[in-house]
Amino acid sequence: MAQSTLEVSHLHTSFFTERGEVKAVQDVSMRVGKGQVVGVVGESGCGKSMVARSVMGLVKKPGKIVSGSILLEGQELTSLDEKELCKIRGRDMSMVFQEPMTSLNPTMRVGRQVQEVVAIHEDVPKEEARRRTLEILSAVGIPEVEARYNAYPHELSGGLRQRVMIAMAMVMRPRLLIADEPTTALDATVETQIIALLRKLADEGTSVLIISHNLGVIAQLADYVYVMYAGRVVESASVYELFDNPLHPYTRGLLGAVSSLKSQSKVLQTIPGIVPNLAHLPAGCSFAPRCDKCVARCASAQPELVAVSPEHEVRCHLTEGADAP
């Protein structure tokens, strides 16, 4: 097994509101090996982005990490205060957020925004910081870097803004890069370029955790995949195993909703219903109200995450104990 860059163990993150506790992340465990690309998939509201924010220490009140462990190359992050986390963010781990237009400062030239990351973490001359900024902008495929350095965010296309965000995240060569929906709203050509860029970063040793609802992106990029539903991991496997042999009804539903060249049917499947309210989860399996395979036990007991092979786990009563090692 490859050395772990990120190790999340039994993570619980909740929001404490006037209407009660919202359990955004429940007992989530996942790992990202060195130079590995790990995907996290699921519908909106399933807890994918909250796992990322928990890792980055960006859960704000009334949210709180209730319990669990987050190790970055052996260093426990949950015990660090905000000042200590600020030293790590940008330097040892970075995050590319969903919407670059709202993440970038509209009043500051993009080159200066990237350069600021260097200035925060290292005491280097301005010329050295500028040189490194131009170097990383070029490395992520931005053409005419001198001109782009002086551009404002609104003067760049969506694809270029996304590249600037990746450059900002990578300028300190962090050990872990978290990409939250990095290809959303990009055209197919730019999406392919961003996927290639993230794969290149992983090949050079950066560990990547990519969060996406786009299974096509995950299929092209990820080595291993975690499927989340209602704050829990319901299935995890290598990308090939997951696509070839999905075991959880929710995973099958997600894959059935995607067009495939292998499929003879032109009709895409749908998953009835919606993700449950995380403040009022059902007593048993959270997916039971939407599952066409539901049996009596599903409505009363929460299934455990069971290993059906060394690198394939599933949380479903229908597979508990079946073929388990």
Secondary structure, DSSP 8 states (H G I E B T S, - for coil): ---EEEEEEEEEEEEEETTEEEEEEEEEEEEEETT-EEEEE--TTSSHHHHHHHHHT---TTEEEEEEEEEETTEESTT--HHHHHHHBTTTEEEE-S-HHHHS-TTS-HHHHHHHHHHHH----HHHHHHHHHHHHHHTT-SSHHHHHT--GGGS-HHHHHHHHHHHHHTT--SEEEEESTTTT--HHHHHHHHHHHHHHHHTT-EEEEE-S-HHHHHHH-SEEEEEETTEEEEEEEHHHHHHS--SHHHHHHHHTS--SS-S--S-----S----TTS--SS-TTGGG-TT--GGGGTS---EEEEETTEEEE-TTTTTTT--
